[in-house]
Amino acid sequence: MTEPLGEDLTRLAALHGVAVSFRPSPDRTVTASATAVTRVLAALGVDAGTPEATRAALADRERELAGRLLPPTVVRWSGEGDEPDALAALPEGTRLLIETEQGDTRTSLEQLPPGVHTVTATAPDGRTADAHLVVAPPRLPTPAGRSYGLLVQLYSLLSHRSWGMGDLGDLAELTGWAGRALGAGFVQVNPLHAAVPGAPTDPSPYRPSSRRFPDPVHLRIEDVPEFAYVTDPERVRGLRERAARLRETVLDKGALIDRDAVWELKREALELIAAVPLGPGRRAAYCDFLAREGQSLEDHATWCALAEVHGSDWHRWPEGLRDPRSAETARARLELMDRVDFHSRLAWLTDTQLTAAQRTAREAGMPLGIVHDLAVGVHPGGADAWAQQDHLAAGMSVGAPPDAFNARGQDWGLPPWRPDRLAESGYAPYRRLLRALFRYAGALRIDHVMGLFRLWWVPQGEPPTEGTYVRYDAEAMLALLVLEASRAGAVVIGEDLGTVEPGVREALRERGVLGTSVLWFERDWDGDGRPLAPDHWRADCLATATTHDLPSTAARLTGEHVELRHRLDLLNRPLEEERAEAAADTGEWLDVLSRLDLLQGTGGGADTSSEEAEIQAVHRFLLRTPARMIGVWLPDTVGDRRPQNLPGTWDQYPNWRLPVADAEGRPVTLEELAASPRLHALMEVLREGE
């Protein structure tokens, strides 16, 4: 039985944005435990361990809020006219002095340029307060016209030039071909964030060491200019031969993608490249990169250098090195300067190739180009967690509460940002992260976009059921997202699948953030539960048939996803019940496709299988919706049966390690994809529907 929270603890939690209950369904409310609320408050620096401490903390917080002129961050939506509530509530006669991001000063809110400015308020009684003032456009512009594109996990896309996994050279080739030959408007990829080094590496792209910097494992070695000037031809020949063997084991021998082996090989090549002096132009470009990235890059590269010596979990380093600002860390940085420079150069090389890939996409006629993916958080032992300790909640992990699909809840093992520290800094780490990604992204997909509003915090050592929600300043988070995306001319897509708090989708739509709609989940949940008619879908979304966490379309149509989960002992009900439910669900959708006459006139000719015809029909249905973006899961174009990730598994299934394959499980190269009649027939469906 959950212990009562008490009035003081309830009020204290509310004043810090900590929920004391949540609603897993509209008709059910669950109360958080006092232990969970107390531990979450402690992670926010608030002592509620005893009734006396709780009363004292409550009095302190109420006194602080009563005497506060301004909150740490204030938002103004340009063009909307209304004064921000925080400024409207200032005492009459309060004077404002605004120092803009551009360096000039103003005394009025009128005609402020977009940016993150500093506002100083001076009240008639002499009190003063400073705040960050975010001025953002009222919304992102609506994408011009409809576009369709490909969704792919980059590591899974091997060409005959890959070193054992897909790379940025492959991405550039894919975008150039898809834009010119298929008329595609975008290619969406998995997060390319830097992984935590060490064998075996966590293969999930959603638990990175750093979201701020990309992973050099994605580099196309031959595209680094200095590689041509490596002076050891024997070692270069040996590297190429080993790369060919790695590639062949995946493509020809059925091996899984081995990211660790690929990185070991590429790191050896990059060590040789690092010994080649940069030419004057390249040196100047590298110096510009160092200056632009500043402290963030120095921290990242220092962590990488220290991890080579002390291991990849900074919690286990010598105590002095656990603090990025300590004297011990400064001395170690000097001692490891060559390695710090090496990792800084790798970040630059990767950034350069990412930028080149986006340029290739735009030159191929893609209106958006590459859609990058922003993970929810970072690995607790990685570079960002070390460098941003003051902004992260120690002893907490992000997850999800119990729901109808997972009675035990989820713990994702990602430390959450502290909303109070973010606000105090003007959301500095969040802004830097967005700015970095938008430099080479035509659009950005935000995983679990609901996290801009609230996140489920799980105290370390507790099951996910013993967590609670913590609220963020969604207006500030959205304003900065709109500001940085507008500056980059980029589109934003929020992954808003699953349980979504009321009002979230509406708030996102108001600011021009697109949602995500997956065909199999689009039903009339407020009515008869039947498949939602295409004209009832929302327009402001990316519409797809599947995602990386779901069965491929071929597997769903054939019921193979149920058989896979049965083989892995993941079913919660008897096999026959699961089969019957899956067949009924698929059958309802096939009936809809048939009634709409979408199963007719397939582009595959007389040899088109019924399964292939059904996959084409599914995408014809998506074209009937008003969705502004339509995504085609690249493995669907060749009938791949296997999911890239099977939630709820770890070593039972090769998550994040499978190459794109055909219906028989044979790996399909980028070159074979480009020549595939089945792929071209499916993409022709989309071209004809435009």
N, C-alpha and C positions, 0 to 999 in steps of 0.2 A: 504494500500500500504506500502511495506517495505521501511523504510527510508534508504538512501544511507549510506554506511559504511565510505567512505572517504579513501583516499590513506594511510594516516598515521595509521589509525585504522586497515586497512587491513594488512599492513606490520607488525605492532606490534603483531597482532593476529598470523600471520604466524610464527614469531620468538618464540612464546610460544606454538606452536602446536595446536592452536585453529582454527578450520575451519570457513571460512566465507561463505561456501556454501556446499551443498551436492547433491548427485544424487540418488533420489529414484528409478530411472529406467535409463537405458543407454541413453535414448533420452530426459531426462528431468533434468534440474539443478535448484535447489531452493537456493536462497540467504538467509542467516541467517540475523536476524534483528540486528541492531546496539545495541539495548538494551540487547539482548541475549549475544552477543559477549562481550559487556562491563561488564556485570555481571559475566560472566565466567572468564574474565581476573581478575576481582576484587577477585574472589575466589582463584585465583592463586597469590594474593598479588600484582597485577598490577593495578594502578590507571589510568583508561582511561575515567573518568567521564566527562572531558571537553576536548576541542581541545588542550588547553595548557598542561593539564596533559598528554594527549596522546603523544604529541610531546616530552615532557620531558621523559616519560617512554620509548619511542622509542629510543631516544638518549642514555639513560642509558643502554638499552639492547644491542644496537649496539656496544657501547663502551666496555661493559662487554664481549661480544663474541669476539670482535677484540683483546682484551688483554688476553684472556683465553688460557693457554697452553693446558689444558686437560678438557674434559667434566667430570662430576662427576663419571660416570661409563663407563668403556671401556670393550668391549667383544673381546675375542680371541677364535676362534674355533680350538681346537687342531687338528693337522694333516692336516690342510688346507693350511698351509705354508704362506699365505699372512699376512703381518703385518696389524693390525687394522688401519683403516683410520686415527683415531685420533692420533696414535703414528707416522704413516708415515708422518703426516703433521707437526710434531715438527721441529723446526729450526735445521739445520745441526749442529752436534756437541753436541746436547742435551744428557746428561747422564741420564740413568735410574737406579733406585735402586728399586728392587722388594722384598717386605717382603711377603713370602708365608703364606697361611693359616696354613701350618704345622709348621711355626715359623722360617724357615731359610731365608737367604737373597740371592738374585741373581742380576746380572747386565745385564742379557740377557733374552729374551723371549724364548729361545730355551729350549725344554724339561721341560717346566713348568708343574707341576702336576695339575690335575683338582681341581678347588676350587675358592674361592673368595679371591683374594690377594690384597695387596696395592702396587701401583706403585707411585714412586716419580720421577718427571722429573725436571732436573735442566738445564736450557737453558744457552748458552754461555754468555748472558747478565746478568746472575745472578737470573733471575726469576725462581721461583719454583712452582710446583703444585703437589697435591696428587690426586689420583683417585682410585676407586675400580676397580680391574682388574678381570673380570670373565673369567675363562678358562673352557670351556665345551667341551665334546665330540662333534664331528660334527653332530651326529644324534643318536637317540635311535635305538637299534637293532630291526629288524623286528621280530614280534612274530614267534616263531618256529611252523610251521604248522597252520592249521585252528582249531578253537575251537568254540563250541556253548555253550550257557548258558542261564540262566533265569534272567529276569528283574523283580524286585519286589519292591513295596513300603513297607518297613519293618513293619511299624505300622499296615498295612492291613493284615498281615500274623499271625493269631492267632492259637495257639495250645491249647491243653487241659491243658497246664501248664502256659499259658500267664495270666497276670494280666490285662486283658481288652484291650490290644493292643500287637502287635508283639514286641518281644524283642531280645536281643543278644543271649539268649539261643536258641530261635527259629531260628535265623540266623545260628548258629553253627549246629543245627539239619538239617536245609535245605541244607547247603553246604555239610555236611557229607553224607547225603542221595543222593543229586544230583550228587555228584562226583562219589560215589560208584555204585549207582543203575542206574543212567541215563547216565553216561559217560560225564557229563557236565564239561566244563573247567572253568566256572566262574559263579558267581552270582552277578548281579549289583543291588545296593540298592540306595534309595534316600539319600540326604544329612542327616547325623546324627549329624549335628552341634547343639550346645546348643541353645535352644529356649529362648525367652524373657519370664521370669516368670510373673505370674499374671493371674487372671481369668477375661474374657476368654482369653486364650492364642491364639495368631495367629497360626493356625494349619499348615500354609505353612512351609515346610522345607527349602524353598528358601528365607526366610527372618529371619535369625537367629540372636540371640544375639552375638554369637561368632562362627566364622568358625575355630578358632584355637583349641577349646576344644569341645569334644562331649557332648551330652545331657545325663545326668544320668537317664532320664525317660526310656531309653532303657535297663537299667540294668536288668538282671535276678537275683532277690533278693536271691533266694535259692542257686545260684552259688557263692555268696559272702561267703568265708569260715567262717567269724565271725558270720554269721547268725545262725550257728549251736550252738553257745555258748551264745545266748541271754538268759538271766535268768528269763524272764517273760513269761512262757508258755501260760498263759491266753491271753496276748496281741498278741502273735504269732498266737494262734489259731483264735483269732478274725480277725487278718489281713488276714489269709488264707481264712476265710469264706467270708470276704468282697471282696477279690480278685476273688473268685469263682462267687460271685453275679455279679461283673463287667463283667466277662468273659461271663456269661450266658446271660446277657442282650443284648450283641452284637450277640452272636452265636445263641441264641434260641428265643430271643424276638424282633429281628429286630432293636435294638437301634444302634445309631451311635457310633463310637469310641469316647470316652470322655477322651482326653489326660489330662485334668485338674484333673479329678477324679482319673485317674491312678497315676498321679504325687503326688497328696495328699496322697494316700495310700502308695506309695513307699517311699515318704519322711518320713512318720511316721516310716516305717520299717528301713530306713537308719539312723534315729536318734537313734533307739535302737542299731543298729549295731555299730554306732560310739562310744557307751559307752563300747564296748567290747575291751579290750586292744589287740593290735597287738602282735603276737609272735615275737621273735627276727628276724627270717628270713623275715617275712612280714614287720616288722618295717624297716629293712635295705632296702628292695625293695621300700618302700614308701619314705624313705629319698633319695634314688637314684633318684626317680621320681621328688621330690622337687628340687633337685640340678640341674637336667637336664633341667627342665622347667623354673626355675629361675623367673625373673621379670615378664614374660608373665603370668605364673600361679598365681603369687602373685596378679597381677592386676585383673585377671579374678575372683579369689576367693574374693578379696576385693570388687569388683563391686557386686558380688552376695550377700555378707554380707550387704553391704550398701543398696542394693535394698530391702532387707527384712525390713529395717527400714524406708526408705524414698521413696519406690516405684520404679518401673522398668524403669522410664525415667530419666536419670541423668540430663537432662536439668532443671528439676524441683527440684533438690536437693538444699540444702543450698549452697550458692555461693562457699564457700571454698572447698566443696567436689566435685565440678564439675571438679577440676583439680586433676588428679591422682598423681601429684608430689607435691601437696601443703602440708604445715605443718598440716593443718586441717585433710587432708586425712590420713597422717601418724599417727596422734593421734587417729583417728577413727579406723584405722586398729589395733592398739594396744588394744583399748577398745573392739573390736569385734574379738579378736584373735581366740577365740573358734569357731566362725562361719566361719572365714577365713580358719581355719584348716579343718572344716567340708566340706566346698565346695572344698578345695584342695583334700581331700580324695575321694570325689565323682568323681573328674576328674581322679584320679588314678585308682579307681575301674573300671570306664568305659573304660579307656584306656587298662586296663588289660584284660577285657572281649572282647574288639575288637581285641586285639592281639591274644587271644585264639581262636576266631572265624576264623581268617585268618589261624592260625596254623592247625585247624581242616580241613579247606578247602584243604590246601596243602597236609595234610596227607591222605585225601580222593582221592588224585590223580589229583586234579585240577592244571593245569599248571599256571593259573593266580590266582584263588581263588576269593577273594571279590573285586569287582570294586566299589570303593567309588565315591561319587559325590561331587564336589566342587561348591557351590553356587556362584553367581556373586558378591554378597556383603552382607552387614549386616544391621540389623535394626538400624536406627539412634539413638535410645535411649538405645541401648544395651551395652554389656561389651566391645566389640572391638571398637565401636565408641567412648566410653569414654576413653579407654586406648590408642587409636591411633589417638587422635584428631589432633596431629601435622602432620599426614600423610593423613588426609581426608580433602576434600574440603567442608568447611562450607557453608551452604545455597544452596547446590546443590544435585540433585538426579539423579541416573542413569535411563535411559529409552530407548525408541526407537522413531525414527522420524515417521511421517505419511508415510504410504505406501499403496499399493493396497488393503491390507487386513484390515487396520485400519487407517481410514482417520484422526482420532484424535491423533494418536501417542500413546505412552505408557509412564507412569511414574511408576517405580517399587519401589520408596520410599527407595532407597539404596544410601547412600552417597558414592561418588567415591573416590578412592585414588588420591592424587595429584601426577602427574608424576614427577614434579620437586623434591618434598620431597622424593619420592621413590628413584630417582637416587642419590640424595645427601647421602642417608643412605646406598647405595649399595643394595637397595631393601631388607633391613633387615626384615621387617614384612612379606613380600611375601615369603622370603626364610624360615622363621620360620614356616609359614603356610604349605608350601609344605613339609618340613621335617617332620612335625608332622603327616600329612596325609599318607605319604609314609611309615611310620613305620608299619602300619597295613593294607596297601592296596596293592594288587597284581597289580592293575591298578587303574587309576584315570580318571574319566570323568569330563571334565571342562565345566560347563554350559556356554553357550554364549562365546565360545572360542575367538570369534572376539574381545572381550574386551581386549585381550592382545595387540591389535593393536590400537583400538580407542573405545571410549564410548560416547554415547549421553548424554550430561549433560543438565539437566532441572533446571533452577533457581527456587528456592522455591517460591511458590505462583503463578507460571506461568503455563499455559497449556503445554503439551509436544511439541506442535507445536513451542513454543518459546524457543527451545533449540538449541544446536549445538554440533558438534563432537569435542572431545579433543583427541589428539593423544598421545599414549604412546610409549616408546622405545621398540618396539616389539622384536628387536634383543636381548636386555638385558632380557626381560621377557621370551623369548623362551630359551635363553642360560641357565638361572637359572632353568627353568622347565626341560630341558634336563639333566642338571647337577644333580639335586636332584633325578630325576627318574632313571637315570643311576646308581647312588649310591645305590638305593633301588632295582635295578633290576626290575623295574615296567614298565608297558605299560601306555601310555597316549592316551585318546580318547577325541577329541574335538567335542563339540556339535556345528556344523557349519550349522545348518538349517536356512532357511529364507534368508533375504537379506545379502549377503556376499560381502564385498569389493573386487574388482579385485586384484588378487595376494595373498590373504590371504590363500586360500586352498593350493596353490602351495608352499608357505613359510612353512606351517605346514607340508606338505608332505615331503619337503626337509629335515626336522629335525626329521622325523620319528613319527610325531604325527598323529594318525589315525583320520579319520573323522566319521561322522554319516550319514547313508543313510536310509531313511524310504521309503518303497516300493511305497506308493501312490504318493510320490512327485518325484519319479525318472522317468522323462519323457524326451524326446528329445526336450528340450526347444529351442535349436538352429535350430531345423529342423521342423518336422511336428507336434511336441507336443504329439506324441503317446507314450505309455509306452516304457521305455527304455529296449532294449533287455538285457538279463542277462549278456551276454559276453561283453557288453559295460559299465557295472558298474565298478567303481573303486575298486581296490583290497584293498587299505589301508583304510579300514573303518570297523565300526560295522554296520552291516545291520540288520534291524528290520522291523516288520510289523506295529508297532505302538510305542507310547511313553506314558508317564503319562499325557501329555497334549492333547492327541488325542483320538478319539473314539477307543474302542476296535475293534478287527478285526471282531468279530461277529456283533457288532453294525453297522460297516461300510458296511458289506456285506448285511445286512437286511435293511439298511436305517434308523435304529432306532436313529442314531445320529442326523438326521434332525428333527425327531419327537420330540426329547428331546429339541433341541434348539427352536423349535416352541412353545412347552409348556411353555418355560421360556421367550418367547417373545424376542428372541435374533436374529431372522432372519432379514436381511436387504432387502429381496425381498419376493414376495409372496411364500407361502408354495409350491405350485405346481411347480414353477420354481426351487426352491431348491431341491425338490424331483427329478425332471427330470435331473438336472445336476448331482446330486449324483448317480442316477441310471446309467446315461451314463458313468460316470467315473468308477464305479464299473464294469459295463458291459464290458468296454474296457479291463480291467484287466482280467476278467473271460474269455474273448475271447482268450487272450494271453495264459492263463493257459491251456485252452482247446487245442489250436494249438500245444502247447509244450507237450501235452499228460500228463500233471501233475495232472489231476483230476482222473486218473485211479489208481487202485491198492491201495486204501486207507487202512490204517492199522486198521481200526475200524470194519472190517467185514461187514456182511449183515445188521447190525442194524445201521451202520454209517449214520447219517443224511447228507443231501446235504450241509448244512452249515458246519458241521464238516469236510466233505470231502474238501470243499473249503478252510478252514483254513489250513488243511494239505497241500493242493496244493500251497497255498501262501508260506509256508515254504519250500516246494520242490523248488519253484522258487528261493528263497534266496540261497538255496544250489547250484543252477546253476550259481550263480554269483561268481566272484573271491574273494568276501569279506573275509577278514582274521578272522573276528569274526561275528557270527550270534547270535542275541539275541531273545529269546522267551519271550514275555510278559506273566508272570505267569497267570494272569486272563484269557488270551486267551486259556490256556490249559483246562479250564472247561467251556468255553463259556460265561464268564461274559460279560454283556451288558454295564455296566456303566463305564464312564471314572473316573479316580481318581481325576482329576482336570478339570474343565470346564472354560477355560480362558474367561474373561469378566464377570464372576459372583463373587459374594461375599456371601451374605446370601440366594440367590435364590437357591443355589445348595450346597450339603454337601461336598465341596472340602476337600480332605486330611483326610476324616473321615469314609471312607467306607471299610469294610472288603472284602477280596476276596470272590466272590460269584459265584454260577453257573448260568446257563441261566435263571432260574426262580427267581434269586435274593436271593437264600438261601445261607447264609454264609458257606464257606467250610474251614474246619480246615486244619492245616498242616498234621495231621494224615490222613484225608480223601483225601487230595491231593496225598499223597504217595501211596494210594490204588486206585486211580482213573483210570479206564480203558481208559477214554478219554485222560487223560494226558499221560499215557504210550503209547497210540497209536500215539499221536503227536510226542512225544520224540523219538519213534522208527523210525519215518520218518527221523529225523536228524541223528540218529545212522546209519541207512542204507545208508545215503548219504555221510558218511565220508569215 
